[in-house]
Amino acid sequence: MWISAVWRLASLAAMRSPKDSMERRLSGHVIGDAIFAVLCGCGHNIRKILAHLRALLVLVMAALVTALRPQKQGCNQLAAA
């Protein structure tokens, strides 16, 4: 999907006919700018996913520690033994 957006931006940049070399150089960076924007979005999403995975790992580790902790014996259990 994002590839079609990049090609669309590139074709729009190619349709413009630049008059001097500076405009030509700037219009050539349209594809790079589009790819940069897509990669920034991907990086943001990856950071959000990693934050959720960290929170999930903390919950799983807390559950494991609680499950593996030895149970404390109360006063009634000692007296019965």
C-alpha positions in Angstrom: 0.0 0.0 0.0 2.7 2.5 0.9 4.6 1.6 -2.2 1.7 2.8 -4.4 1.8 6.1 -2.4 5.5 6.5 -3.0 5.1 5.8 -6.7 2.2 8.3 -6.9 4.3 11.0 -5.3 7.2 10.2 -7.7 4.9 10.4 -10.7 3.6 13.7 -9.5 7.1 15.0 -9.1 8.1 13.7 -12.6 5.1 15.4 -14.2 6.5 18.8 -13.1 9.0 20.1 -15.5 11.7 21.9 -13.4 13.4 24.8 -15.1 16.6 24.9 -13.2 18.9 22.3 -11.6 18.0 23.3 -8.1 14.3 22.5 -8.6 15.3 19.2 -10.3 17.4 18.2 -7.3 14.6 19.0 -4.8 12.0 17.2 -6.8 14.2 14.1 -6.9 14.1 13.9 -3.1 10.3 13.4 -3.1 10.7 9.6 -3.1 13.2 9.8 -0.3 10.9 12.0 1.8 8.0 9.7 1.3 10.1 6.7 2.3 11.4 8.6 5.3 7.8 9.4 6.4 6.8 5.7 6.1 9.8 4.5 8.0 9.1 7.0 10.8 5.6 5.7 11.1 6.9 2.1 11.2 9.4 3.0 13.9 6.6 4.7 16.0 4.4 1.6 15.7 7.3 -0.7 16.6 8.0 1.4 19.8 4.3 1.1 20.7 4.3 -2.6 20.2 7.5 -3.0 22.3 6.0 -1.0 25.1 2.9 -3.3 25.2 5.2 -6.3 25.1 7.2 -5.0 28.0 4.0 -4.5 30.0 2.8 -8.0 29.2 6.2 -9.4 30.2 5.9 -7.7 33.6 2.5 -9.2 34.1 3.6 -12.7 33.2 6.7 -12.5 35.4 4.5 -11.3 38.3 2.1 -14.1 37.8 5.0 -16.6 37.7 6.6 -15.2 40.9 3.2 -15.4 42.7 2.6 -19.0 41.5 6.0 -20.2 42.4 6.2 -18.5 45.8 5.8 -21.1 48.7 2.5 -20.7 50.6 2.8 -19.5 54.1 1.3 -21.8 56.7 -1.2 -20.2 59.1 -1.4 -20.9 62.9 -4.3 -23.3 62.4 -2.4 -25.5 60.1 0.6 -25.8 62.5 -1.7 -26.7 65.4 -3.4 -29.5 63.5 -0.1 -31.1 62.5 
